[in-house]
Amino acid sequence: MRQQPVVAVLGLGAMGHAFAASLLKKGFRVQGWNRTRSKGEDLEAAGLQLSGSAEAAAAQADVVITMLADGDTTRDVAARIAPVLKQNATLVQMGTIGVAATDALIAQIAAARPDINVIDAPVSGTKAPAENAQILVLASGDRTRAEDAEQVFAAIGKGTQWLGEAGASSRMKLVVNSWLIGLMQSLAESTRLAEQFGFSTDDLWQVLEGGPLAAPYAKVKLGAIASDDYTPQMQLTWALKDAKLALEAAGETRLPALENIAQLWQQAVEAGYGEQDLASVYAWLKRGDE
Ligand SMILES: NC(=O)c1ccc[n+]([C@@H]2O[C@H](COP(=O)([O-])OP(=O)(O)OC[C@H]3O[C@@H](n4cnc5c(N)ncnc54)[C@H](OP(=O)(O)O)[C@@H]3O)[C@@H](O)[C@H]2O)c1
């Protein structure tokens, strides 16, 4: 059997922390780094080697994962680690950073370190699926040199969909998230309308259940609304970031509903809902109606 690669996880937020935990459970040697060190400390008991800098974490690794908030942060960290990466290591970019930053990152590494294989690999699935290794990895790049990365994907997710040249996955990720964002806004508005007519979230779900409209995602978000618990699975701020990235990358393609949602969610973020789960747009709409 092929030896397990040494993995570095840069960014131990909701998603990166879950990836590191899954890798440790499956016996990988894992180096971790997070700007706020305390977020990785609970994993030290499970074997995480927590470093004080991204460079120190990345230097010994065969596969380096970036799971950071946005493109600027990711490109900045990539520029710092590029000189110290092991020869022929694999850099796996898993955050949702959009098309322009992904293309720039690929070019940046190709110029600085042509030996490095960059895999563009954003994921579909939120915090809970990540904690249960149930996310889907959307991978693109040179698969012929990605055996190490594929071992990592098998440990953190339920499957990998290869989509072509590096950069393709970040495009598909924006497609998927524009669908998710539309679904969330529509669910929030339908729930408000149901309430106006005197129906509960349970009444709504029971009508949907068993039919083609009963998306499991909608069930989870109706549950959050019913319990008024917006502990973030996916922060509203990051969902708004993704709406903006999709609009930015859309070119001539008109996305009028997404444009409206981005404007609305901007207001919700400004009203203080940004760090809550995106289902909190329901609570924001409700507050506005009262
Ligand atoms: N949560 C989801 O459902 C989900 C699903 C798929 C993809 N994603 C994407 O995955 C990425 C991470 O999401 P997440 O949910 O894990 O977010 P998160 O919990 O907010 O974590 C964000 C990470 O980025 C780091 N970071 C932010 N600004 C930084 C800076 N200026 N310098 C250094 N580090 C910085 C944070 O460090 P600190 O801890 O120090 O702040 C943290 O490690 C995002 O692109 C998100 O859109 C999220």
The ligand as an SDF file (V2000), in Angstrom:
LIG
                    3D

 48 52  0  0  0  0  0  0  0  0999 V2000
  -18.5610   26.4390    6.5490 N   0  0  0  0  0  0  0  0  0  0  0  0
  -19.0070   25.9790    5.4130 C   0  0  0  0  0  0  0  0  0  0  0  0
  -20.1430   25.5090    5.3170 O   0  0  0  0  0  0  0  0  0  0  0  0
  -18.1650   25.9750    4.1810 C   0  0  0  0  0  0  0  0  0  0  0  0
  -18.4160   25.0090    3.2060 C   0  0  0  0  0  0  0  0  0  0  0  0
  -17.6280   24.9880    2.0650 C   0  0  0  0  0  0  0  0  0  0  0  0
  -16.6470   25.9490    1.9170 C   0  0  0  0  0  0  0  0  0  0  0  0
  -16.4450   26.8860    2.8690 N   0  0  0  0  0  0  0  0  0  0  0  0
  -15.3960   27.8810    2.6270 C   0  0  0  0  0  0  0  0  0  0  0  0
  -14.2350   27.4370    3.3000 O   0  0  0  0  0  0  0  0  0  0  0  0
  -13.4770   28.5550    3.7890 C   0  0  0  0  0  0  0  0  0  0  0  0
  -13.3480   28.4450    5.3020 C   0  0  0  0  0  0  0  0  0  0  0  0
  -14.6500   28.4040    5.8450 O   0  0  0  0  0  0  0  0  0  0  0  0
  -14.9340   28.1030    7.4000 P   0  0  0  0  0  0  0  0  0  0  0  0
  -16.3840   27.8670    7.5180 O   0  0  0  0  0  0  0  0  0  0  0  0
  -13.9550   27.1160    7.9270 O   0  0  0  0  0  0  0  0  0  0  0  0
  -14.6260   29.5550    7.9940 O   0  0  0  0  0  0  0  0  0  0  0  0
  -14.1380   29.9970    9.4570 P   0  0  0  0  0  0  0  0  0  0  0  0
  -14.5540   29.0170   10.4860 O   0  0  0  0  0  0  0  0  0  0  0  0
  -14.5530   31.4150    9.5980 O   0  0  0  0  0  0  0  0  0  0  0  0
  -12.5420   29.9270    9.3000 O   0  0  0  0  0  0  0  0  0  0  0  0
  -11.8570   30.8660    8.5170 C   0  0  0  0  0  0  0  0  0  0  0  0
  -10.3750   30.5820    8.5860 C   0  0  0  0  0  0  0  0  0  0  0  0
   -9.6510   31.6050    7.8690 O   0  0  0  0  0  0  0  0  0  0  0  0
   -8.6980   32.2060    8.7720 C   0  0  0  0  0  0  0  0  0  0  0  0
   -8.4930   33.6060    8.4400 N   0  0  0  0  0  0  0  0  0  0  0  0
   -9.4300   34.5530    8.1580 C   0  0  0  0  0  0  0  0  0  0  0  0
   -8.8420   35.7400    7.9010 N   0  0  0  0  0  0  0  0  0  0  0  0
   -7.4980   35.5230    8.0240 C   0  0  0  0  0  0  0  0  0  0  0  0
   -6.3490   36.3440    7.8730 C   0  0  0  0  0  0  0  0  0  0  0  0
   -6.4670   37.6230    7.5110 N   0  0  0  0  0  0  0  0  0  0  0  0
   -5.1360   35.7910    8.0750 N   0  0  0  0  0  0  0  0  0  0  0  0
   -5.0040   34.4820    8.4170 C   0  0  0  0  0  0  0  0  0  0  0  0
   -6.0560   33.6420    8.5790 N   0  0  0  0  0  0  0  0  0  0  0  0
   -7.2780   34.1650    8.3810 C   0  0  0  0  0  0  0  0  0  0  0  0
   -9.3280   32.0200   10.1380 C   0  0  0  0  0  0  0  0  0  0  0  0
   -8.3480   32.2150   11.1360 O   0  0  0  0  0  0  0  0  0  0  0  0
   -8.8290   32.7160   12.6160 P   0  0  0  0  0  0  0  0  0  0  0  0
   -9.3570   31.4980   13.3040 O   0  0  0  0  0  0  0  0  0  0  0  0
   -7.6010   33.2690   13.2120 O   0  0  0  0  0  0  0  0  0  0  0  0
   -9.8970   33.7580   12.3860 O   0  0  0  0  0  0  0  0  0  0  0  0
   -9.8280   30.5850   10.0060 C   0  0  0  0  0  0  0  0  0  0  0  0
   -8.7690   29.6790   10.0760 O   0  0  0  0  0  0  0  0  0  0  0  0
  -14.2400   29.7870    3.2970 C   0  0  0  0  0  0  0  0  0  0  0  0
  -13.7330   30.1730    2.0360 O   0  0  0  0  0  0  0  0  0  0  0  0
  -15.6560   29.2720    3.1440 C   0  0  0  0  0  0  0  0  0  0  0  0
  -16.4030   30.0440    2.2180 O   0  0  0  0  0  0  0  0  0  0  0  0
  -17.1640   26.9130    4.0170 C   0  0  0  0  0  0  0  0  0  0  0  0
  1  2  1  0
  2  3  2  0
  2  4  1  0
  4  5  1  0
  4 48  2  0
  5  6  2  0
  6  7  1  0
  7  8  2  0
  8  9  1  0
  8 48  1  0
  9 10  1  0
  9 46  1  0
 10 11  1  0
 11 12  1  0
 11 44  1  0
 12 13  1  0
 13 14  1  0
 14 15  2  0
 14 16  1  0
 14 17  1  0
 17 18  1  0
 18 19  2  0
 18 20  1  0
 18 21  1  0
 21 22  1  0
 22 23  1  0
 23 24  1  0
 23 42  1  0
 24 25  1  0
 25 26  1  0
 25 36  1  0
 26 27  1  0
 26 35  1  0
 27 28  2  0
 28 29  1  0
 29 30  1  0
 29 35  2  0
 30 31  1  0
 30 32  2  0
 32 33  1  0
 33 34  2  0
 34 35  1  0
 36 37  1  0
 36 42  1  0
 37 38  1  0
 38 39  2  0
 38 40  1  0
 38 41  1  0
 42 43  1  0
 44 45  1  0
 44 46  1  0
 46 47  1  0
M  CHG  2   8   1  16  -1
M  END
$$$$
